[in-house]
Amino acid sequence: MADETQEAGGIHFPFPFTPYAIQKDFMAALYQVLEAGKIGIFESPTGTGKSLSLICGALSWLRDFEQKKRQEEERLLEAGAPTSSDGLAPALGPPPSCQGSPSTPEATGEPDWITQFVQKKEERDLVDRLKEEQVRRKKREERLQQIRHNAKLRFAAKRMRQEDEETERLLRLSSEMLAAGTEPEQVASGEEELVLAEYESDEEKGVPSGVDVDEDDLDEEHVTKIYYCSRTHSQLAQFVHEVQKSPFGQDTRLVSLGSRQNLCVNGDVRKLGSVQLINDRCVEMQRSKHERKSITEEEEPTRRRRRQEPRATCPFYSHERLQLLRDEVLAGVKDVEQLVALGKEARACPYYGGRFAIPAAQLVVLPYQMLLHAPTRQAAGIRLQGQVVVIDEAHNLIDTITNIHSMEVRGSQLCQAHSQLLQYTERYGKRLKAKNLMYIKQLLYLLEKFVAVLGGNIKQNPNTQTLSQAGTELKTINDFLFQSKIDNINLFKVRRYCEKSKISRKLLGFTERYGAVLVPSMEQPKLSGFQVFLQSLQPGATVAPATPAEAEEDRSPRPASPLMHVEGFLEALTTANQDGRVILSRQGSLSQSSLKFLLLNPAVHFAQVVKECRAVIIAGGTMQPVSDFREQLLAGAGVEAERVVEFSCGHVIPPDHILPLIICSGPSNQMLDFTYQKRGLPQMIFQEPKKANRVEQVLLEYSRCIKHCGQARGTETGALLLSVVGGKMSEGINFSDDLGRCVVMVGMPYPNIMSPELQEKMAYLDQMLPRAPSQARPGKALVENLCMKAVNQSIGRAIRHQKDFASIVLLDQRYASPAIQAKLPAWIRDRVEVKATFGPAFAALRKFHREKAGLS
């Protein structure tokens, strides 16, 4: 259908078809929130076209913003009118909610002539900067137009790739010829890179890690843009496809971001498996050519006597090819898979190609972790100052931030890290400088004390160590440091040493050279990874290969070095404040026990996002209850209540297409009370599988059964699929039409109230959040909200489009409470019926589905 331009609130919104009324309201409200620079909580039920509303509403605002900015620039260049301190006219500066009190010339105390001179100089500088921006923008637009419409450029790029491949092949052959016949000294061939370089300083250096000097030539000024993030790569790909189908699909400069693990096209790096290993190897390959240039004259004679194997640089990191890939990315909307395919074709790195396209992009699509984790955000070159952030599928946003910044390390990993580090020191200790040895000794001491605080002995097998005490203990950061007897060690310096020296990567290379070290299995009576490692170091020792069954059972990527997990735990300890706790979990054996850092206040990590951004949109299909977002996340991040705007719309289906029922008793008049003490499990037909890889198979069988029932009459009249709330079928799977005519929620999915983590979180909220005398304690409200978010996420799965219909049955008398019903989505809450007995409920269901059967 042809694109149509819709008007809502005096604003024109291009749309691929005639939108629903609620979509017009959504886009108008979104536009106003972005224009005013506020924080919006948007709820639009699944099946109401939320993605298209987000796309057309946000990009319409960006279109108008860019047009106003260009008009203002032209006015300034022509008339030289006075400007605001940020380089734009006052109307185009940051929104009022983000502005501080501007300083006035009178407040500076300088003479008038100095003030006027400075002001005129600033105006001249601004004009020069605007002219430069115009030139850059014009060049970029011409470049992208050429790529879109000139096929000769594509042939030129292909010819360049072929020439590069031939050159690379000849260089590789030459290197192999030169390397042949060389005899390494002191260490075996390939071991040189395992030895730690001299650690010169405890202080941070100004050069960002992993950044190639050529990036300066590729960097541009960051234009105002929209960062869109969601939970999974499949959701991001679906969003990109919606953009492609929208009226903005041809002209929007969109970049799809992902991790190196998802975007790397270098086979030698991809096979490392672990995210951390891939990141480290990529950074090392970027640095290697600069390290060769920085060899001092004093080191050169030694290097002549002892030739080492040259470190490889990545063949996909080429300045010229990255420029071409960057422009190809900006020339047309592409998802991650299309970006990878383009990178392979161009023999250019998709990770860096996408990264270099960020400054000029109008829409950046990325997963949660890249936006919500500050180090990852900075490493990817993401700048949030004055930008717009849209967080979709945000019903679990608080839990996501908490999980990203929490870290757990097991007793087996502590013992493995200690053993590996000890063996590494024994082999290379005489080649290490004093400062390296000092920090290694501190790491060994930390590992020993971490094991001791769990009640174990670092020198014994963690699998066979039975702990005298079992249970869970929570400590503040300071109490944990004192109890572990490590309060005298500067963890900041140790963490910085691990980061700069890359010791965990060196350690992994060392263990891979002398035998694989795996995390020991808790269920199989085999040698632990600790024992295997020690055994592999003995002369003539061999490690038994995995059986075919074991290989088939686990095809996950190779595990990272256990020291990497320890580094993550140290990072959590050193970046946390009073809002964190350490959980000591003692579970019988040392191997099963663990230390876990628990983040109690996710607002401390979200504060930087809302502080820097022009506007933030938190959107989802089921956002109720929204009190968690307001109180735990936004208020804690310093957002004033006046800056928060809520929008919630109804569903597109007619009122008679849904029948929500609350049934309080069964056929025998037994009250339905599925509390923990009284609940029972009904007999299953199809059930959710334990293994994630069987989900698709179960769904296929379920769908086939329903299709068969619709085609031929027989003994089968339908299918029943039972799933666990929050399980493998909890999100991302649509049950439209006949696949989901009735959703039955048995009981209320309250979280485990006995969980130490939940209890600590409740106590923290009771202490930190204010409440009125008539309100429930914040901790109790947290438990109810977690339960109802899970309910709302589950029952909203059946309605997928305007002509769909379904019944929703809530089997538990507790749903009849007005306080509980208030937490349901409005489109369900307004139509819910409470049935005290089973007979009327069954009759209502029978009547509803008999009437609607004629519509399907």
Sequence and secondary structure as in RCSB ss.txt:
>XXXX:A:sequence
MADETQEAGGIHFPFPFTPYAIQKDFMAALYQVLEAGKIGIFESPTGTGKSLSLICGALSWLRDFEQKKRQEEER
LLEAGAPTSSDGLAPALGPPPSCQGSPSTPEATGEPDWITQFVQKKEERDLVDRLKEEQVRRKKREERLQQIRHN
AKLRFAAKRMRQEDEETERLLRLSSEMLAAGTEPEQVASGEEELVLAEYESDEEKGVPSGVDVDEDDLDEEHVTK
IYYCSRTHSQLAQFVHEVQKSPFGQDTRLVSLGSRQNLCVNGDVRKLGSVQLINDRCVEMQRSKHERKSITEEEE
PTRRRRRQEPRATCPFYSHERLQLLRDEVLAGVKDVEQLVALGKEARACPYYGGRFAIPAAQLVVLPYQMLLHAP
TRQAAGIRLQGQVVVIDEAHNLIDTITNIHSMEVRGSQLCQAHSQLLQYTERYGKRLKAKNLMYIKQLLYLLEKF
VAVLGGNIKQNPNTQTLSQAGTELKTINDFLFQSKIDNINLFKVRRYCEKSKISRKLLGFTERYGAVLVPSMEQP
KLSGFQVFLQSLQPGATVAPATPAEAEEDRSPRPASPLMHVEGFLEALTTANQDGRVILSRQGSLSQSSLKFLLL
NPAVHFAQVVKECRAVIIAGGTMQPVSDFREQLLAGAGVEAERVVEFSCGHVIPPDHILPLIICSGPSNQMLDFT
YQKRGLPQMIFQEPKKANRVEQVLLEYSRCIKHCGQARGTETGALLLSVVGGKMSEGINFSDDLGRCVVMVGMPY
PNIMSPELQEKMAYLDQMLPRAPSQARPGKALVENLCMKAVNQSIGRAIRHQKDFASIVLLDQRYASPAIQAKLP
AWIRDRVEVKATFGPAFAALRKFHREKAGLS
>XXXX:A:secstr
   EEEEETTEEEEESS   HHHHHHHHHHHHHHHHT EEEEE  TTS HHHHHHHHHHHHHHHHHHHHHHHHHH
HHHH     TTSS GGGSS GGG      HHHHT  HHHHHHHHHHHHHHHHHHHHHHHHHHHHHHHHHHHHHH 
HHHHHHHHHHHHHHHHHHHHHHHHHHHHHTT    SS TT GGGS      SS  SS TT  TTHHHH       
EEEEESSHHHHHHHHHHHHHSTTTTT  EEE   HHHH   HHHHTT SHHHHHHHHHHHHHHHHHHHT  TTTH
HHHHHS        TT  HHHHHHHHHHHHHS   HHHHHHHHHHHTS HHHHHHHHTTT SEEEEEHHHHHSHH
HHHHTT   TT EEEE SGGGHHHHHHHHT EEEEHHHHHHHHHHHHHHHHHHGGGS HHHHHHHHHHHHHHHHH
HHHTT  TTS TTT B S  EEEEE HHHHHHHHT TTS HHHHHHHHHHHTHHHHHHHHHHHS       SSS 
S  HHHHHHHHTSTT       HHHHHH        HHHHHHHHHHHHHH  TTEEEEEEE SBTTT EEEEEES
 THHHHHHHHHH SEEEEEES    THHIIIIIIITTT  GGGEEEEE   SS GGGEEEEEE B TT  B    
TTT      SEE  SSGGGHHHHHHHHHHHHHHHHHS SS     EE  TTSTTSSS    GGGGSEEEEES   
  TT HHHHHHHHHHHHHS   TTS  HHHHHHHHHHHHHHHHHHTTS  STT  EEEEEESGGGGSHHHHTTS 
HHHHTT EEESSHHHHHHHHHHHHHHHHTT 
